[in-house]
Amino acid sequence: MDPFAPLGRTMDVGSQHCTYSPGDIPANDCGETAAWHILWDPNGDAGLACGPHMGTARHRFVFVDVHRVGPDCNMPGTAWSFDEKRCIYPGEPDAIAAAAEMPAREAIA
């Protein structure tokens, strides 16, 4: 039995909006601004969640890691940094500075 969350369709995450979608139907997509980046499984499947839906994910699913959405999340060539709790773009010090200056978007519900 797979302990991780069931994955739905591939969604556009470039806009950094919540990818929660009950029934995996476009009409049910949340679409709120994402506050959290979730690594769903060891294969690297990830998604985004607003504050309330991060609370839902924490109560209902097993996942590998989570961090606040930052400027590098879901960008091509980025890597998940477990130590720094964020996505990193190797060799780009400007992205590191931008992430440090970003205000928190939401608290976990």
PASEBA-1860 file (N, C-alpha, C; in nm, 3 decimals):
! residues 109
1> MDPFAPLG> 0.084/-0.119/0.000/0.000/0.000/0.000/0.088/0.125/0.000 ~ 0.057/0.218/-0.088/0.131/0.343/-0.098/0.082/0.440/0.010 ~ 0.171/0.484/0.101/0.125/0.571/0.210/0.106/0.717/0.169 ~ 0.150/0.752/0.048/0.147/0.893/0.007/0.014/0.932/-0.055 ~ -0.008/1.061/-0.064/-0.133/1.116/-0.118/-0.154/1.072/-0.262 ~ -0.279/1.044/-0.298/-0.307/1.012/-0.438/-0.288/1.138/-0.522 ~ -0.217/1.125/-0.633/-0.189/1.242/-0.717/-0.294/1.253/-0.827 ~ -0.331/1.374/-0.857/-0.428/1.400/-0.963/-0.360/1.441/-1.091
9> RTMDVGSQ> -0.431/1.518/-1.170/-0.380/1.562/-1.299/-0.266/1.662/-1.282 ~ -0.188/1.681/-1.385/-0.083/1.781/-1.384/-0.148/1.918/-1.398 ~ -0.111/2.009/-1.309/-0.169/2.143/-1.310/-0.059/2.246/-1.331 ~ -0.096/2.362/-1.382/-0.001/2.471/-1.400/0.035/2.527/-1.263 ~ 0.161/2.515/-1.225/0.204/2.566/-1.096/0.292/2.690/-1.110 ~ 0.313/2.732/-1.233/0.396/2.850/-1.257/0.339/2.976/-1.197 ~ 0.207/2.981/-1.183/0.143/3.098/-1.124/0.144/3.094/-0.972 ~ 0.190/2.983/-0.915/0.199/2.963/-0.771/0.064/2.979/-0.701
17> HCTYSPGD> -0.036/2.909/-0.754/-0.167/2.904/-0.692/-0.191/2.765/-0.634 ~ -0.278/2.758/-0.536/-0.311/2.633/-0.469/-0.363/2.531/-0.571 ~ -0.311/2.408/-0.562/-0.350/2.303/-0.656/-0.450/2.205/-0.597 ~ -0.511/2.239/-0.484/-0.614/2.153/-0.425/-0.734/2.151/-0.518 ~ -0.783/2.030/-0.548/-0.895/2.016/-0.641/-0.976/1.892/-0.606 ~ -1.077/1.906/-0.521/-1.160/1.789/-0.485/-1.217/1.723/-0.610 ~ -1.198/1.593/-0.620/-1.245/1.519/-0.735/-1.159/1.538/-0.858 ~ -1.053/1.616/-0.848/-0.960/1.641/-0.958/-1.034/1.695/-1.082
25> IPANDCGE> -1.127/1.787/-1.057/-1.208/1.848/-1.163/-1.172/1.996/-1.171 ~ -1.140/2.049/-1.290/-1.101/2.190/-1.300/-1.199/2.287/-1.235 ~ -1.327/2.258/-1.239/-1.426/2.347/-1.177/-1.410/2.354/-1.025 ~ -1.342/2.255/-0.965/-1.321/2.250/-0.820/-1.184/2.301/-0.776 ~ -1.101/2.345/-0.870/-0.968/2.394/-0.835/-0.978/2.511/-0.738 ~ -0.894/2.511/-0.635/-0.895/2.620/-0.537/-0.852/2.751/-0.603 ~ -0.730/2.755/-0.651/-0.681/2.874/-0.720/-0.637/2.991/-0.634 ~ -0.646/2.978/-0.502/-0.597/3.084/-0.413/-0.445/3.091/-0.422
33> TAAWHILW> -0.388/3.202/-0.383/-0.243/3.216/-0.381/-0.183/3.111/-0.287 ~ -0.086/3.037/-0.336/-0.023/2.932/-0.255/0.070/2.993/-0.151 ~ 0.073/2.930/-0.036/0.163/2.970/0.072/0.264/2.859/0.099 ~ 0.233/2.735/0.058/0.314/2.618/0.091/0.345/2.536/-0.033 ~ 0.467/2.483/-0.037/0.514/2.395/-0.143/0.531/2.258/-0.079 ~ 0.461/2.158/-0.130/0.458/2.025/-0.070/0.528/1.924/-0.161 ~ 0.623/1.850/-0.106/0.686/1.739/-0.177/0.607/1.614/-0.140 ~ 0.523/1.568/-0.232/0.428/1.461/-0.202/0.493/1.325/-0.183
41> DPNGDAGL> 0.596/1.295/-0.262/0.653/1.161/-0.255/0.802/1.164/-0.288 ~ 0.872/1.053/-0.267/1.016/1.050/-0.294/1.052/1.062/-0.442 ~ 0.953/1.051/-0.531/0.977/1.063/-0.675/0.990/1.209/-0.719 ~ 0.965/1.302/-0.629/0.976/1.444/-0.662/0.846/1.508/-0.704 ~ 0.734/1.436/-0.693/0.604/1.496/-0.725/0.570/1.599/-0.618 ~ 0.538/1.720/-0.663/0.514/1.830/-0.569/0.387/1.904/-0.607 ~ 0.336/1.979/-0.513/0.218/2.062/-0.534/0.225/2.185/-0.447 ~ 0.125/2.269/-0.462/0.118/2.395/-0.387/-0.013/2.401/-0.310
49> ACGPHMGT> -0.011/2.465/-0.195/-0.132/2.475/-0.113/-0.143/2.613/-0.049 ~ -0.267/2.660/-0.040/-0.295/2.781/0.039/-0.294/2.738/0.186 ~ -0.307/2.832/0.277/-0.305/2.800/0.420/-0.410/2.698/0.462 ~ -0.539/2.720/0.429/-0.640/2.622/0.470/-0.618/2.483/0.411 ~ -0.576/2.476/0.285/-0.557/2.344/0.224/-0.428/2.278/0.269 ~ -0.331/2.354/0.319/-0.214/2.292/0.383/-0.259/2.224/0.511 ~ -0.351/2.288/0.582/-0.406/2.226/0.702/-0.476/2.095/0.669 ~ -0.550/2.093/0.560/-0.617/1.970/0.515/-0.514/1.863/0.482
57> ARHRFVFV> -0.410/1.902/0.409/-0.305/1.806/0.371/-0.237/1.747/0.493 ~ -0.209/1.831/0.592/-0.142/1.783/0.714/-0.228/1.681/0.789 ~ -0.358/1.698/0.784/-0.448/1.607/0.855/-0.479/1.479/0.778 ~ -0.475/1.485/0.645/-0.522/1.372/0.565/-0.414/1.290/0.497 ~ -0.294/1.348/0.473/-0.198/1.281/0.387/-0.060/1.268/0.450 ~ 0.015/1.173/0.398/0.157/1.159/0.427/0.231/1.228/0.314 ~ 0.332/1.306/0.345/0.416/1.368/0.242/0.559/1.373/0.292 ~ 0.652/1.399/0.202/0.794/1.393/0.235/0.842/1.519/0.306
65> DVHRVGPD> 0.804/1.637/0.255/0.852/1.762/0.313/0.760/1.876/0.268 ~ 0.775/1.990/0.334/0.697/2.109/0.301/0.779/2.232/0.338 ~ 0.763/2.338/0.260/0.824/2.467/0.296/0.738/2.579/0.239 ~ 0.762/2.699/0.287/0.692/2.817/0.236/0.723/2.836/0.088 ~ 0.625/2.882/0.012/0.648/2.914/-0.129/0.744/3.031/-0.136 ~ 0.844/3.016/-0.222/0.943/3.121/-0.244/0.957/3.149/-0.392 ~ 1.042/3.242/-0.427/1.056/3.282/-0.568/1.111/3.172/-0.658 ~ 1.180/3.073/-0.603/1.238/2.968/-0.685/1.150/2.843/-0.697
73> CNMPGTAW> 1.042/2.836/-0.624/0.956/2.718/-0.629/0.900/2.698/-0.770 ~ 0.916/2.576/-0.820/0.866/2.533/-0.951/0.937/2.595/-1.069 ~ 1.050/2.659/-1.047/1.126/2.714/-1.159/1.210/2.603/-1.222 ~ 1.230/2.607/-1.353/1.315/2.506/-1.417/1.457/2.508/-1.358 ~ 1.509/2.392/-1.330/1.645/2.381/-1.280/1.660/2.397/-1.130 ~ 1.551/2.416/-1.058/1.563/2.431/-0.913/1.570/2.295/-0.846 ~ 1.614/2.295/-0.722/1.624/2.173/-0.643/1.560/2.198/-0.506 ~ 1.506/2.093/-0.449/1.445/2.100/-0.316/1.556/2.092/-0.213
81> SFDEKRCI> 1.566/2.190/-0.127/1.666/2.189/-0.021/1.600/2.150/0.110 ~ 1.627/2.027/0.155/1.571/1.980/0.281/1.632/2.056/0.398 ~ 1.761/2.086/0.390/1.830/2.156/0.499/1.781/2.299/0.515 ~ 1.760/2.367/0.402/1.722/2.509/0.407/1.570/2.530/0.403 ~ 1.494/2.420/0.387/1.348/2.426/0.384/1.297/2.524/0.278 ~ 1.349/2.510/0.156/1.305/2.593/0.044/1.359/2.534/-0.085 ~ 1.313/2.586/-0.197/1.371/2.550/-0.326/1.490/2.641/-0.350 ~ 1.591/2.585/-0.414/1.710/2.664/-0.444/1.739/2.655/-0.593
89> YPGEPDAI> 1.798/2.758/-0.644/1.844/2.760/-0.781/1.996/2.768/-0.771 ~ 2.061/2.655/-0.787/2.205/2.650/-0.764/2.282/2.761/-0.836 ~ 2.367/2.830/-0.760/2.455/2.931/-0.816/2.392/3.068/-0.835 ~ 2.273/3.090/-0.782/2.206/3.219/-0.799/2.189/3.289/-0.664 ~ 2.287/3.367/-0.620/2.277/3.433/-0.490/2.163/3.534/-0.483 ~ 2.119/3.592/-0.597/2.008/3.687/-0.594/1.878/3.620/-0.551 ~ 1.858/3.495/-0.590/1.737/3.423/-0.551/1.737/3.396/-0.401 ~ 1.853/3.368/-0.346/1.863/3.345/-0.202/1.827/3.472/-0.126
97> AAAAEMPA> 1.875/3.585/-0.171/1.844/3.712/-0.105/1.695/3.744/-0.118 ~ 1.637/3.717/-0.235/1.495/3.745/-0.256/1.408/3.658/-0.165 ~ 1.445/3.533/-0.148/1.368/3.444/-0.062/1.371/3.492/0.082 ~ 1.484/3.542/0.126/1.497/3.590/0.264/1.413/3.715/0.289 ~ 1.389/3.793/0.184/1.313/3.918/0.198/1.163/3.901/0.180 ~ 1.118/3.783/0.132/0.975/3.763/0.108/0.899/3.759/0.240 ~ 0.788/3.832/0.248/0.705/3.822/0.369/0.629/3.691/0.370 ~ 0.594/3.643/0.486/0.512/3.522/0.497/0.374/3.551/0.437
105> REAIA> 0.320/3.456/0.360/0.191/3.478/0.294/0.075/3.441/0.384 ~ 0.084/3.327/0.453/-0.026/3.281/0.537/0.029/3.193/0.647 ~ -0.047/3.181/0.751/-0.014/3.085/0.855/-0.086/2.955/0.823 ~ -0.035/2.845/0.875/-0.102/2.717/0.856/-0.234/2.723/0.930 ~ -0.335/2.678/0.861/-0.470/2.677/0.924/-0.479/2.567/1.026
END
